Amino acid sequence: MKKSKKIFLTIALTFFILILYLAYDISTRTTFPGQRPVDKELNTSKDSLAVDSVGRDSIHQE
């Protein structure tokens, strides 16, 4: 095998191992969105579109 081919294979293998390590590292630091607990603030029963930017009910304005 030529010297240039050995250098290329070494660099390619190193790059491949680095990419695998980064993928593993990122996957261990993140969670699947379905596993996270539901935020109670997001489950509000009041319709946010009924309140304008001043804080008055736009439905019941006179």
mmJSON file of the N, C-alpha and C atoms, coordinates in Angstrom:
{"data_MODEL":{"atom_site":{
"group_PDB":["ATOM","ATOM","ATOM","ATOM","ATOM","ATOM","ATOM","ATOM","ATOM","ATOM","ATOM","ATOM","ATOM","ATOM","ATOM","ATOM","ATOM","ATOM","ATOM","ATOM","ATOM","ATOM","ATOM","ATOM","ATOM","ATOM","ATOM","ATOM","ATOM","ATOM","ATOM","ATOM","ATOM","ATOM","ATOM","ATOM","ATOM","ATOM","ATOM","ATOM","ATOM","ATOM","ATOM","ATOM","ATOM","ATOM","ATOM","ATOM","ATOM","ATOM","ATOM","ATOM","ATOM","ATOM","ATOM","ATOM","ATOM","ATOM","ATOM","ATOM","ATOM","ATOM","ATOM","ATOM","ATOM","ATOM","ATOM","ATOM","ATOM","ATOM","ATOM","ATOM","ATOM","ATOM","ATOM","ATOM","ATOM","ATOM","ATOM","ATOM","ATOM","ATOM","ATOM","ATOM","ATOM","ATOM","ATOM","ATOM","ATOM","ATOM","ATOM","ATOM","ATOM","ATOM","ATOM","ATOM","ATOM","ATOM","ATOM","ATOM","ATOM","ATOM","ATOM","ATOM","ATOM","ATOM","ATOM","ATOM","ATOM","ATOM","ATOM","ATOM","ATOM","ATOM","ATOM","ATOM","ATOM","ATOM","ATOM","ATOM","ATOM","ATOM","ATOM","ATOM","ATOM","ATOM","ATOM","ATOM","ATOM","ATOM","ATOM","ATOM","ATOM","ATOM","ATOM","ATOM","ATOM","ATOM","ATOM","ATOM","ATOM","ATOM","ATOM","ATOM","ATOM","ATOM","ATOM","ATOM","ATOM","ATOM","ATOM","ATOM","ATOM","ATOM","ATOM","ATOM","ATOM","ATOM","ATOM","ATOM","ATOM","ATOM","ATOM","ATOM","ATOM","ATOM","ATOM","ATOM","ATOM","ATOM","ATOM","ATOM","ATOM","ATOM","ATOM","ATOM","ATOM","ATOM","ATOM","ATOM","ATOM","ATOM","ATOM","ATOM","ATOM","ATOM"],
"id":[1,2,3,4,5,6,7,8,9,10,11,12,13,14,15,16,17,18,19,20,21,22,23,24,25,26,27,28,29,30,31,32,33,34,35,36,37,38,39,40,41,42,43,44,45,46,47,48,49,50,51,52,53,54,55,56,57,58,59,60,61,62,63,64,65,66,67,68,69,70,71,72,73,74,75,76,77,78,79,80,81,82,83,84,85,86,87,88,89,90,91,92,93,94,95,96,97,98,99,100,101,102,103,104,105,106,107,108,109,110,111,112,113,114,115,116,117,118,119,120,121,122,123,124,125,126,127,128,129,130,131,132,133,134,135,136,137,138,139,140,141,142,143,144,145,146,147,148,149,150,151,152,153,154,155,156,157,158,159,160,161,162,163,164,165,166,167,168,169,170,171,172,173,174,175,176,177,178,179,180,181,182,183,184,185,186],
"type_symbol":["N","C","C","N","C","C","N","C","C","N","C","C","N","C","C","N","C","C","N","C","C","N","C","C","N","C","C","N","C","C","N","C","C","N","C","C","N","C","C","N","C","C","N","C","C","N","C","C","N","C","C","N","C","C","N","C","C","N","C","C","N","C","C","N","C","C","N","C","C","N","C","C","N","C","C","N","C","C","N","C","C","N","C","C","N","C","C","N","C","C","N","C","C","N","C","C","N","C","C","N","C","C","N","C","C","N","C","C","N","C","C","N","C","C","N","C","C","N","C","C","N","C","C","N","C","C","N","C","C","N","C","C","N","C","C","N","C","C","N","C","C","N","C","C","N","C","C","N","C","C","N","C","C","N","C","C","N","C","C","N","C","C","N","C","C","N","C","C","N","C","C","N","C","C","N","C","C","N","C","C","N","C","C","N","C","C"],
"label_atom_id":["N","CA","C","N","CA","C","N","CA","C","N","CA","C","N","CA","C","N","CA","C","N","CA","C","N","CA","C","N","CA","C","N","CA","C","N","CA","C","N","CA","C","N","CA","C","N","CA","C","N","CA","C","N","CA","C","N","CA","C","N","CA","C","N","CA","C","N","CA","C","N","CA","C","N","CA","C","N","CA","C","N","CA","C","N","CA","C","N","CA","C","N","CA","C","N","CA","C","N","CA","C","N","CA","C","N","CA","C","N","CA","C","N","CA","C","N","CA","C","N","CA","C","N","CA","C","N","CA","C","N","CA","C","N","CA","C","N","CA","C","N","CA","C","N","CA","C","N","CA","C","N","CA","C","N","CA","C","N","CA","C","N","CA","C","N","CA","C","N","CA","C","N","CA","C","N","CA","C","N","CA","C","N","CA","C","N","CA","C","N","CA","C","N","CA","C","N","CA","C","N","CA","C","N","CA","C","N","CA","C","N","CA","C","N","CA","C"],
"label_alt_id":[null,null,null,null,null,null,null,null,null,null,null,null,null,null,null,null,null,null,null,null,null,null,null,null,null,null,null,null,null,null,null,null,null,null,null,null,null,null,null,null,null,null,null,null,null,null,null,null,null,null,null,null,null,null,null,null,null,null,null,null,null,null,null,null,null,null,null,null,null,null,null,null,null,null,null,null,null,null,null,null,null,null,null,null,null,null,null,null,null,null,null,null,null,null,null,null,null,null,null,null,null,null,null,null,null,null,null,null,null,null,null,null,null,null,null,null,null,null,null,null,null,null,null,null,null,null,null,null,null,null,null,null,null,null,null,null,null,null,null,null,null,null,null,null,null,null,null,null,null,null,null,null,null,null,null,null,null,null,null,null,null,null,null,null,null,null,null,null,null,null,null,null,null,null,null,null,null,null,null,null,null,null,null,null,null,null],
"label_comp_id":["MET","MET","MET","LYS","LYS","LYS","LYS","LYS","LYS","SER","SER","SER","LYS","LYS","LYS","LYS","LYS","LYS","ILE","ILE","ILE","PHE","PHE","PHE","LEU","LEU","LEU","THR","THR","THR","ILE","ILE","ILE","ALA","ALA","ALA","LEU","LEU","LEU","THR","THR","THR","PHE","PHE","PHE","PHE","PHE","PHE","ILE","ILE","ILE","LEU","LEU","LEU","ILE","ILE","ILE","LEU","LEU","LEU","TYR","TYR","TYR","LEU","LEU","LEU","ALA","ALA","ALA","TYR","TYR","TYR","ASP","ASP","ASP","ILE","ILE","ILE","SER","SER","SER","THR","THR","THR","ARG","ARG","ARG","THR","THR","THR","THR","THR","THR","PHE","PHE","PHE","PRO","PRO","PRO","GLY","GLY","GLY","GLN","GLN","GLN","ARG","ARG","ARG","PRO","PRO","PRO","VAL","VAL","VAL","ASP","ASP","ASP","LYS","LYS","LYS","GLU","GLU","GLU","LEU","LEU","LEU","ASN","ASN","ASN","THR","THR","THR","SER","SER","SER","LYS","LYS","LYS","ASP","ASP","ASP","SER","SER","SER","LEU","LEU","LEU","ALA","ALA","ALA","VAL","VAL","VAL","ASP","ASP","ASP","SER","SER","SER","VAL","VAL","VAL","GLY","GLY","GLY","ARG","ARG","ARG","ASP","ASP","ASP","SER","SER","SER","ILE","ILE","ILE","HIS","HIS","HIS","GLN","GLN","GLN","GLU","GLU","GLU"],
"label_asym_id":["A","A","A","A","A","A","A","A","A","A","A","A","A","A","A","A","A","A","A","A","A","A","A","A","A","A","A","A","A","A","A","A","A","A","A","A","A","A","A","A","A","A","A","A","A","A","A","A","A","A","A","A","A","A","A","A","A","A","A","A","A","A","A","A","A","A","A","A","A","A","A","A","A","A","A","A","A","A","A","A","A","A","A","A","A","A","A","A","A","A","A","A","A","A","A","A","A","A","A","A","A","A","A","A","A","A","A","A","A","A","A","A","A","A","A","A","A","A","A","A","A","A","A","A","A","A","A","A","A","A","A","A","A","A","A","A","A","A","A","A","A","A","A","A","A","A","A","A","A","A","A","A","A","A","A","A","A","A","A","A","A","A","A","A","A","A","A","A","A","A","A","A","A","A","A","A","A","A","A","A","A","A","A","A","A","A"],
"label_entity_id":["1","1","1","1","1","1","1","1","1","1","1","1","1","1","1","1","1","1","1","1","1","1","1","1","1","1","1","1","1","1","1","1","1","1","1","1","1","1","1","1","1","1","1","1","1","1","1","1","1","1","1","1","1","1","1","1","1","1","1","1","1","1","1","1","1","1","1","1","1","1","1","1","1","1","1","1","1","1","1","1","1","1","1","1","1","1","1","1","1","1","1","1","1","1","1","1","1","1","1","1","1","1","1","1","1","1","1","1","1","1","1","1","1","1","1","1","1","1","1","1","1","1","1","1","1","1","1","1","1","1","1","1","1","1","1","1","1","1","1","1","1","1","1","1","1","1","1","1","1","1","1","1","1","1","1","1","1","1","1","1","1","1","1","1","1","1","1","1","1","1","1","1","1","1","1","1","1","1","1","1","1","1","1","1","1","1"],
"label_seq_id":[1,1,1,2,2,2,3,3,3,4,4,4,5,5,5,6,6,6,7,7,7,8,8,8,9,9,9,10,10,10,11,11,11,12,12,12,13,13,13,14,14,14,15,15,15,16,16,16,17,17,17,18,18,18,19,19,19,20,20,20,21,21,21,22,22,22,23,23,23,24,24,24,25,25,25,26,26,26,27,27,27,28,28,28,29,29,29,30,30,30,31,31,31,32,32,32,33,33,33,34,34,34,35,35,35,36,36,36,37,37,37,38,38,38,39,39,39,40,40,40,41,41,41,42,42,42,43,43,43,44,44,44,45,45,45,46,46,46,47,47,47,48,48,48,49,49,49,50,50,50,51,51,51,52,52,52,53,53,53,54,54,54,55,55,55,56,56,56,57,57,57,58,58,58,59,59,59,60,60,60,61,61,61,62,62,62],
"pdbx_PDB_ins_code":[null,null,null,null,null,null,null,null,null,null,null,null,null,null,null,null,null,null,null,null,null,null,null,null,null,null,null,null,null,null,null,null,null,null,null,null,null,null,null,null,null,null,null,null,null,null,null,null,null,null,null,null,null,null,null,null,null,null,null,null,null,null,null,null,null,null,null,null,null,null,null,null,null,null,null,null,null,null,null,null,null,null,null,null,null,null,null,null,null,null,null,null,null,null,null,null,null,null,null,null,null,null,null,null,null,null,null,null,null,null,null,null,null,null,null,null,null,null,null,null,null,null,null,null,null,null,null,null,null,null,null,null,null,null,null,null,null,null,null,null,null,null,null,null,null,null,null,null,null,null,null,null,null,null,null,null,null,null,null,null,null,null,null,null,null,null,null,null,null,null,null,null,null,null,null,null,null,null,null,null,null,null,null,null,null,null],
"Cartn_x":[0.838,0.0,0.892,0.515,1.31,1.167,2.171,2.195,1.023,0.679,-0.418,-1.768,-1.914,-3.161,-3.282,-2.162,-2.175,-2.533,-1.981,-2.287,-3.774,-4.3,-5.71,-6.601,-6.307,-7.116,-7.039,-5.87,-5.714,-6.56,-6.496,-7.286,-8.782,-9.185,-10.594,-11.106,-10.335,-10.734,-10.832,-9.874,-9.913,-11.156,-11.477,-12.654,-13.924,-14.009,-15.178,-15.37,-14.296,-14.371,-14.791,-14.274,-14.656,-16.139,-16.657,-18.081,-18.943,-18.545,-19.288,-19.288,-18.142,-18.062,-18.96,-18.936,-19.785,-21.265,-21.656,-23.057,-23.483,-22.612,-22.917,-23.018,-22.098,-22.087,-23.349,-23.74,-24.944,-26.184,-26.233,-27.414,-27.563,-26.477,-26.588,-26.975,-26.75,-27.078,-28.502,-29.177,-30.521,-31.528,-32.786,-33.846,-34.897,-35.612,-36.716,-37.83,-38.414,-39.433,-40.621,-40.942,-42.049,-41.75,-40.492,-40.12,-40.151,-40.113,-40.092,-41.462,-41.499,-42.798,-43.471,-44.774,-45.538,-45.503,-45.212,-45.172,-46.596,-46.916,-48.28,-48.663,-47.69,-47.991,-48.505,-48.155,-48.612,-50.057,-50.567,-51.921,-52.879,-53.013,-53.944,-55.279,-56.338,-57.662,-58.162,-57.6,-58.03,-57.438,-58.244,-57.801,-56.947,-55.715,-54.811,-55.161,-55.915,-56.297,-57.415,-58.111,-59.2,-58.681,-57.422,-56.836,-55.913,-56.121,-55.256,-53.969,-53.135,-51.821,-51.893,-53.009,-53.154,-53.637,-54.205,-54.653,-56.152,-56.874,-58.334,-58.9,-60.082,-60.75,-61.263,-60.833,-61.292,-62.709,-63.151,-64.494,-65.537,-65.2,-66.167,-65.919,-65.305,-65.066,-66.341,-66.48,-67.668,-67.368],
"Cartn_y":[-1.167,0.0,1.242,2.231,3.447,4.257,5.083,5.898,6.884,7.481,8.444,7.782,6.525,5.804,5.477,5.134,4.866,6.122,7.253,8.519,8.86,8.674,8.949,8.056,6.76,5.839,6.16,6.571,6.945,8.175,9.179,10.395,10.091,9.281,8.923,8.139,7.199,6.422,7.305,8.213,9.148,10.031,10.533,11.369,10.584,9.347,8.51,8.234,7.942,7.7,8.969,10.115,11.391,11.681,11.435,11.66,10.725,9.465,8.528,8.973,9.447,9.932,11.14,12.089,13.271,12.911,11.99,11.553,10.902,10.077,9.442,10.485,11.424,12.459,13.311,13.725,14.533,13.733,12.465,11.661,11.394,11.371,11.154,12.422,13.577,14.84,15.319,14.719,15.14,14.065,14.474,13.532,13.586,12.496,12.436,13.344,14.198,15.141,14.465,13.243,12.553,12.106,12.098,11.662,12.793,14.032,15.158,15.331,15.76,16.017,17.225,17.207,18.279,19.501,20.65,21.899,22.357,22.585,22.945,24.339,25.201,26.537,26.508,25.481,25.383,24.923,24.286,23.763,24.739,25.907,26.869,26.737,26.889,26.737,28.044,29.185,30.476,30.691,31.149,31.393,32.647,32.541,33.69,34.682,34.274,35.194,36.131,35.794,36.639,37.842,37.826,38.935,39.708,41.039,41.837,42.199,43.0,43.299,44.164,44.858,45.704,44.876,43.721,42.85,42.859,43.561,43.581,42.472,41.994,40.999,41.668,41.201,41.788,41.336,40.251,39.743,40.61,41.083,41.811,43.318,43.839,45.28,46.015,47.221,48.038,49.08],
"Cartn_z":[0.0,0.0,0.0,-0.794,-0.867,0.425,0.658,1.868,1.888,0.743,0.693,0.985,0.581,0.843,2.331,2.976,4.413,5.196,4.786,5.455,5.295,4.087,3.847,4.702,4.756,5.555,7.047,7.508,8.911,9.237,8.378,8.597,8.493,7.528,7.363,8.565,9.07,10.239,11.48,11.65,12.77,12.693,11.512,11.318,11.637,11.162,11.4,12.891,13.596,15.039,15.768,15.354,15.961,15.767,14.585,14.312,15.158,15.278,16.122,17.584,18.069,19.445,19.654,18.722,18.849,18.812,17.96,17.896,19.211,19.776,21.057,22.163,22.191,23.228,23.155,21.967,21.813,22.202,21.831,22.142,23.633,24.374,25.819,26.557,25.962,26.619,26.325,25.391,25.039,25.418,25.545,25.856,24.761,24.613,23.664,24.177,23.328,23.808,24.497,24.154,24.79,26.208,26.609,27.95,28.973,28.512,29.433,30.077,31.344,31.968,31.316,31.302,30.675,31.577,31.002,31.746,32.035,33.3,33.68,33.182,32.965,32.468,31.033,30.291,28.912,28.823,29.866,29.855,30.531,30.003,30.564,29.868,30.631,30.046,29.44,29.829,29.305,27.912,27.015,25.647,25.616,25.197,25.195,24.094,23.091,22.028,22.462,23.536,24.008,24.789,25.168,25.934,25.013,24.927,24.06,24.79,24.164,24.724,25.971,26.206,27.393,28.576,28.308,29.378,29.561,28.721,28.81,27.942,28.303,27.484,26.227,25.065,23.826,23.476,24.064,23.798,24.5,25.706,26.512,26.502,25.483,25.416,25.08,25.624,25.342,24.302],
"occupancy":[1.0,1.0,1.0,1.0,1.0,1.0,1.0,1.0,1.0,1.0,1.0,1.0,1.0,1.0,1.0,1.0,1.0,1.0,1.0,1.0,1.0,1.0,1.0,1.0,1.0,1.0,1.0,1.0,1.0,1.0,1.0,1.0,1.0,1.0,1.0,1.0,1.0,1.0,1.0,1.0,1.0,1.0,1.0,1.0,1.0,1.0,1.0,1.0,1.0,1.0,1.0,1.0,1.0,1.0,1.0,1.0,1.0,1.0,1.0,1.0,1.0,1.0,1.0,1.0,1.0,1.0,1.0,1.0,1.0,1.0,1.0,1.0,1.0,1.0,1.0,1.0,1.0,1.0,1.0,1.0,1.0,1.0,1.0,1.0,1.0,1.0,1.0,1.0,1.0,1.0,1.0,1.0,1.0,1.0,1.0,1.0,1.0,1.0,1.0,1.0,1.0,1.0,1.0,1.0,1.0,1.0,1.0,1.0,1.0,1.0,1.0,1.0,1.0,1.0,1.0,1.0,1.0,1.0,1.0,1.0,1.0,1.0,1.0,1.0,1.0,1.0,1.0,1.0,1.0,1.0,1.0,1.0,1.0,1.0,1.0,1.0,1.0,1.0,1.0,1.0,1.0,1.0,1.0,1.0,1.0,1.0,1.0,1.0,1.0,1.0,1.0,1.0,1.0,1.0,1.0,1.0,1.0,1.0,1.0,1.0,1.0,1.0,1.0,1.0,1.0,1.0,1.0,1.0,1.0,1.0,1.0,1.0,1.0,1.0,1.0,1.0,1.0,1.0,1.0,1.0,1.0,1.0,1.0,1.0,1.0,1.0],
"B_iso_or_equiv":[0.0,0.0,0.0,0.0,0.0,0.0,0.0,0.0,0.0,0.0,0.0,0.0,0.0,0.0,0.0,0.0,0.0,0.0,0.0,0.0,0.0,0.0,0.0,0.0,0.0,0.0,0.0,0.0,0.0,0.0,0.0,0.0,0.0,0.0,0.0,0.0,0.0,0.0,0.0,0.0,0.0,0.0,0.0,0.0,0.0,0.0,0.0,0.0,0.0,0.0,0.0,0.0,0.0,0.0,0.0,0.0,0.0,0.0,0.0,0.0,0.0,0.0,0.0,0.0,0.0,0.0,0.0,0.0,0.0,0.0,0.0,0.0,0.0,0.0,0.0,0.0,0.0,0.0,0.0,0.0,0.0,0.0,0.0,0.0,0.0,0.0,0.0,0.0,0.0,0.0,0.0,0.0,0.0,0.0,0.0,0.0,0.0,0.0,0.0,0.0,0.0,0.0,0.0,0.0,0.0,0.0,0.0,0.0,0.0,0.0,0.0,0.0,0.0,0.0,0.0,0.0,0.0,0.0,0.0,0.0,0.0,0.0,0.0,0.0,0.0,0.0,0.0,0.0,0.0,0.0,0.0,0.0,0.0,0.0,0.0,0.0,0.0,0.0,0.0,0.0,0.0,0.0,0.0,0.0,0.0,0.0,0.0,0.0,0.0,0.0,0.0,0.0,0.0,0.0,0.0,0.0,0.0,0.0,0.0,0.0,0.0,0.0,0.0,0.0,0.0,0.0,0.0,0.0,0.0,0.0,0.0,0.0,0.0,0.0,0.0,0.0,0.0,0.0,0.0,0.0,0.0,0.0,0.0,0.0,0.0,0.0],
"pdbx_formal_charge":[null,null,null,null,null,null,null,null,null,null,null,null,null,null,null,null,null,null,null,null,null,null,null,null,null,null,null,null,null,null,null,null,null,null,null,null,null,null,null,null,null,null,null,null,null,null,null,null,null,null,null,null,null,null,null,null,null,null,null,null,null,null,null,null,null,null,null,null,null,null,null,null,null,null,null,null,null,null,null,null,null,null,null,null,null,null,null,null,null,null,null,null,null,null,null,null,null,null,null,null,null,null,null,null,null,null,null,null,null,null,null,null,null,null,null,null,null,null,null,null,null,null,null,null,null,null,null,null,null,null,null,null,null,null,null,null,null,null,null,null,null,null,null,null,null,null,null,null,null,null,null,null,null,null,null,null,null,null,null,null,null,null,null,null,null,null,null,null,null,null,null,null,null,null,null,null,null,null,null,null,null,null,null,null,null,null],
"auth_seq_id":[1,1,1,2,2,2,3,3,3,4,4,4,5,5,5,6,6,6,7,7,7,8,8,8,9,9,9,10,10,10,11,11,11,12,12,12,13,13,13,14,14,14,15,15,15,16,16,16,17,17,17,18,18,18,19,19,19,20,20,20,21,21,21,22,22,22,23,23,23,24,24,24,25,25,25,26,26,26,27,27,27,28,28,28,29,29,29,30,30,30,31,31,31,32,32,32,33,33,33,34,34,34,35,35,35,36,36,36,37,37,37,38,38,38,39,39,39,40,40,40,41,41,41,42,42,42,43,43,43,44,44,44,45,45,45,46,46,46,47,47,47,48,48,48,49,49,49,50,50,50,51,51,51,52,52,52,53,53,53,54,54,54,55,55,55,56,56,56,57,57,57,58,58,58,59,59,59,60,60,60,61,61,61,62,62,62],
"auth_comp_id":["MET","MET","MET","LYS","LYS","LYS","LYS","LYS","LYS","SER","SER","SER","LYS","LYS","LYS","LYS","LYS","LYS","ILE","ILE","ILE","PHE","PHE","PHE","LEU","LEU","LEU","THR","THR","THR","ILE","ILE","ILE","ALA","ALA","ALA","LEU","LEU","LEU","THR","THR","THR","PHE","PHE","PHE","PHE","PHE","PHE","ILE","ILE","ILE","LEU","LEU","LEU","ILE","ILE","ILE","LEU","LEU","LEU","TYR","TYR","TYR","LEU","LEU","LEU","ALA","ALA","ALA","TYR","TYR","TYR","ASP","ASP","ASP","ILE","ILE","ILE","SER","SER","SER","THR","THR","THR","ARG","ARG","ARG","THR","THR","THR","THR","THR","THR","PHE","PHE","PHE","PRO","PRO","PRO","GLY","GLY","GLY","GLN","GLN","GLN","ARG","ARG","ARG","PRO","PRO","PRO","VAL","VAL","VAL","ASP","ASP","ASP","LYS","LYS","LYS","GLU","GLU","GLU","LEU","LEU","LEU","ASN","ASN","ASN","THR","THR","THR","SER","SER","SER","LYS","LYS","LYS","ASP","ASP","ASP","SER","SER","SER","LEU","LEU","LEU","ALA","ALA","ALA","VAL","VAL","VAL","ASP","ASP","ASP","SER","SER","SER","VAL","VAL","VAL","GLY","GLY","GLY","ARG","ARG","ARG","ASP","ASP","ASP","SER","SER","SER","ILE","ILE","ILE","HIS","HIS","HIS","GLN","GLN","GLN","GLU","GLU","GLU"],
"auth_asym_id":["A","A","A","A","A","A","A","A","A","A","A","A","A","A","A","A","A","A","A","A","A","A","A","A","A","A","A","A","A","A","A","A","A","A","A","A","A","A","A","A","A","A","A","A","A","A","A","A","A","A","A","A","A","A","A","A","A","A","A","A","A","A","A","A","A","A","A","A","A","A","A","A","A","A","A","A","A","A","A","A","A","A","A","A","A","A","A","A","A","A","A","A","A","A","A","A","A","A","A","A","A","A","A","A","A","A","A","A","A","A","A","A","A","A","A","A","A","A","A","A","A","A","A","A","A","A","A","A","A","A","A","A","A","A","A","A","A","A","A","A","A","A","A","A","A","A","A","A","A","A","A","A","A","A","A","A","A","A","A","A","A","A","A","A","A","A","A","A","A","A","A","A","A","A","A","A","A","A","A","A","A","A","A","A","A","A"],
"auth_atom_id":["N","CA","C","N","CA","C","N","CA","C","N","CA","C","N","CA","C","N","CA","C","N","CA","C","N","CA","C","N","CA","C","N","CA","C","N","CA","C","N","CA","C","N","CA","C","N","CA","C","N","CA","C","N","CA","C","N","CA","C","N","CA","C","N","CA","C","N","CA","C","N","CA","C","N","CA","C","N","CA","C","N","CA","C","N","CA","C","N","CA","C","N","CA","C","N","CA","C","N","CA","C","N","CA","C","N","CA","C","N","CA","C","N","CA","C","N","CA","C","N","CA","C","N","CA","C","N","CA","C","N","CA","C","N","CA","C","N","CA","C","N","CA","C","N","CA","C","N","CA","C","N","CA","C","N","CA","C","N","CA","C","N","CA","C","N","CA","C","N","CA","C","N","CA","C","N","CA","C","N","CA","C","N","CA","C","N","CA","C","N","CA","C","N","CA","C","N","CA","C","N","CA","C","N","CA","C","N","CA","C","N","CA","C","N","CA","C"],
"pdbx_PDB_model_num":[1,1,1,1,1,1,1,1,1,1,1,1,1,1,1,1,1,1,1,1,1,1,1,1,1,1,1,1,1,1,1,1,1,1,1,1,1,1,1,1,1,1,1,1,1,1,1,1,1,1,1,1,1,1,1,1,1,1,1,1,1,1,1,1,1,1,1,1,1,1,1,1,1,1,1,1,1,1,1,1,1,1,1,1,1,1,1,1,1,1,1,1,1,1,1,1,1,1,1,1,1,1,1,1,1,1,1,1,1,1,1,1,1,1,1,1,1,1,1,1,1,1,1,1,1,1,1,1,1,1,1,1,1,1,1,1,1,1,1,1,1,1,1,1,1,1,1,1,1,1,1,1,1,1,1,1,1,1,1,1,1,1,1,1,1,1,1,1,1,1,1,1,1,1,1,1,1,1,1,1,1,1,1,1,1,1]
}}}
